[in-house]
Amino acid sequence: MDDSSDRCSLEGLRAASAGHVAVGFSGLVSSVASSLVGSAFRRNVLLLVSASVVAGGCGPYRLPDAPTSSGSVTNLVIYAYFSLDQTRYGFPPSYTQFFVDRDEEVVFILQLEHPGPAFIVQGVLYRPDGSQDRAFQRDVALSPPGYARTFNHRERFPVSGLAAYLGKWNVRLLINGALAGTYWFRLEDSRAGRGR
C-alpha cells in the first residue's frame, strides 16, 4: 500500500485526526462544540471536520443525487439511473461518476410502470467510442389486475470489464423495440489528477 492509499484508509483518517493535520482545526471546533453541548458531540464534530480535511487529499469526491429518470423519452420510466449501491430494498442514490481504481461495479437501476400486458425490456451498453459493449433483455410477464403495476430491475456492470475504456458510457433502453431513454455515466481514474 502506498502512502496516499494509507491516507485514504480509515486508519489513515484516524491517525491524521490525532496528528498534526487536524490540530489547527481541533482547537476551534473544540471550543465551539464545548459551548454547545457535551463531549460526545464535540468528539463527533472533531472527527467529521478532521475527516473532511484529510479526505481532501484522497482524490475526487462524488456527490450523490436523488433517483432520477433524466434521459427518458416515455412516461413508462419511473427511475433509470446508475448507482454504486446494491441495497436490497428501496432505491440507492444516483451517481454519474465512477472510478476504475475505487469501484467494483456500476449498477443500472430501473423501475418501469407496468401497464398490464407483457412487454420486452432491452438495454444496450455503449462504450465511449460508440461501439456496443454488451446488452441485456428481460421478458416481463402479464400483470393481472390487482397486482403490483411496476417492473424493477438492476443490471450490474463489473468495472473490471469496463476499465479499458475511460470516458462517457451510455445505456440505450428499449421497451418493445421503441427507444425509452438514453442514460449515461462517466468512468474515470481518480488517481489521474494526483501525478500517476
C-alpha positions in Angstrom: 0.0 0.0 0.0 1.5 3.4 -0.9 1.4 6.5 1.2 -1.6 8.1 -0.5 -3.7 4.9 -0.1 -2.8 4.9 3.6 -4.1 8.5 4.0 -7.4 7.5 2.4 -8.0 4.5 4.7 -9.9 4.6 7.9 -6.7 4.1 9.9 -5.1 6.9 7.9 -8.0 9.2 8.8 -7.8 8.3 12.5 -4.1 8.8 12.6 -4.3 12.1 10.8 -7.1 13.4 13.0 -5.0 12.6 16.1 -1.9 14.1 14.4 -0.8 17.4 13.1 -3.2 17.7 10.1 -6.2 18.5 12.2 -4.6 20.2 15.2 -5.3 23.7 13.8 -9.0 22.9 13.5 -9.4 20.9 16.7 -9.0 23.9 18.9 -11.5 25.9 17.0 -14.0 23.1 16.7 -13.5 22.0 20.3 -14.2 25.5 21.7 -17.3 26.0 19.6 -18.6 22.5 20.3 -18.0 22.7 24.0 -20.1 25.8 24.2 -22.9 23.9 22.5 -23.1 20.5 24.1 -21.1 17.7 25.8 -18.1 15.7 24.9 -19.8 13.1 22.6 -21.0 15.8 20.3 -17.6 17.6 20.5 -15.8 14.3 19.6 -18.2 13.7 16.6 -17.8 17.2 15.2 -14.0 17.0 15.6 -13.9 13.6 13.8 -16.1 15.0 11.0 -14.0 18.1 10.5 -10.8 16.1 10.7 -12.0 13.6 8.2 -13.1 16.3 5.8 -9.7 18.0 6.0 -7.8 14.7 5.4 -10.2 13.4 2.7 -9.3 16.4 0.6 -6.1 14.6 -0.3 -7.9 11.3 -1.1 -8.9 12.2 -4.6 -12.2 13.3 -6.2 -15.3 13.1 -4.1 -18.6 12.4 -6.0 -21.8 13.8 -4.6 -24.9 11.5 -4.6 -28.1 12.6 -6.2 -31.7 11.6 -5.9 -33.0 8.7 -8.0 -33.9 10.1 -11.4 -35.4 9.3 -14.8 -33.5 12.0 -16.6 -32.9 10.9 -20.2 -36.2 9.2 -20.6 -38.5 9.8 -23.6 -41.5 7.9 -22.2 -43.6 8.2 -19.1 -43.3 4.4 -18.5 -39.9 5.1 -17.0 -40.2 5.9 -13.3 -36.5 5.6 -12.5 -33.5 4.8 -14.7 -30.0 5.8 -13.4 -26.7 4.4 -12.2 -25.5 3.7 -8.7 -22.9 2.1 -6.6 -25.2 0.7 -4.1 -26.8 -2.7 -4.2 -29.3 -2.1 -1.4 -31.8 -4.9 -1.2 -34.8 -2.6 -0.5 -35.5 0.9 -1.6 -33.6 3.0 -4.1 -29.9 3.9 -3.7 -28.6 7.3 -4.6 -27.8 8.2 -8.2 -24.3 8.8 -9.5 -22.9 9.7 -12.9 -19.2 9.4 -12.0 -17.4 6.1 -11.3 -13.8 5.2 -10.7 -11.8 2.2 -12.1 -9.5 2.3 -9.1 -12.2 2.5 -6.4 -15.4 1.0 -7.6 -16.2 -2.7 -8.1 -19.3 -2.3 -10.3 -21.7 0.2 -11.9 -25.4 -0.7 -11.2 -28.1 0.3 -13.6 -31.3 0.8 -11.6 -34.6 0.6 -13.5 -38.2 0.9 -12.4 -41.0 1.0 -15.0 -44.7 1.4 -15.0 -46.3 -2.0 -15.8 -49.5 -1.2 -17.7 -50.6 -4.9 -17.5 -49.8 -6.5 -20.9 -46.5 -8.4 -21.3 -43.6 -6.5 -22.8 -39.9 -6.8 -23.5 -37.2 -4.6 -22.0 -33.8 -4.3 -23.7 -30.8 -2.4 -22.8 -27.6 -1.8 -24.7 -24.4 -0.6 -23.1 -22.2 1.5 -25.4 -18.5 2.3 -24.8 -17.2 5.9 -25.0 -16.1 5.3 -28.6 -19.7 4.4 -29.6 -19.2 0.6 -30.0 -21.6 -1.8 -28.3 -20.1 -3.4 -25.2 -23.0 -5.7 -24.1 -26.8 -6.0 -24.0 -29.4 -7.3 -21.7 -33.1 -8.3 -22.2 -35.9 -9.1 -19.8 -39.3 -10.5 -20.8 -41.9 -9.0 -18.5 -44.9 -11.2 -18.0 -48.5 -10.1 -18.0 -49.6 -8.3 -14.8 -53.1 -9.3 -13.9 -55.4 -6.7 -12.4 -54.9 -6.2 -8.7 -51.2 -6.9 -8.7 -48.2 -4.5 -8.4 -48.0 -2.4 -11.5 -44.3 -1.8 -11.6 -41.3 -3.7 -13.0 -38.0 -3.4 -11.2 -34.6 -4.4 -12.5 -30.9 -4.0 -11.6 -28.3 -4.7 -14.2 -24.7 -4.9 -12.8 -21.7 -4.0 -14.9 -18.4 -5.1 -13.2 -15.8 -2.2 -13.5 -13.1 -4.7 -14.3 -14.8 -5.3 -17.6 -15.2 -1.6 -18.4 -11.8 -0.4 -17.2 -10.1 -0.4 -20.6 -12.4 2.4 -21.8 -12.4 5.6 -19.8 -14.9 8.3 -20.6 -18.6 8.7 -21.1 -20.6 5.4 -21.4 -24.3 5.2 -22.1 -27.2 2.7 -21.9 -30.0 2.9 -24.5 -33.2 1.4 -23.1 -35.9 0.0 -25.4 -39.4 -1.2 -24.5 -40.9 -3.4 -27.1 -38.3 -2.2 -29.6 -39.0 1.5 -29.1 -36.5 3.8 -27.5 -37.5 4.6 -23.9 -34.4 6.6 -22.9 -30.6 7.1 -23.0 -28.7 7.2 -19.7 -25.0 8.0 -19.2 -22.2 7.7 -16.7 -18.5 8.7 -16.8 -15.8 6.2 -15.9 -12.6 7.7 -14.7 -9.4 7.0 -12.8 -9.4 9.0 -9.6 -5.6 8.9 -9.4 -5.2 10.7 -12.8 -5.1 14.2 -11.1 -2.5 13.1 -8.5 0.6 12.7 -10.6 0.1 9.0 -11.6 
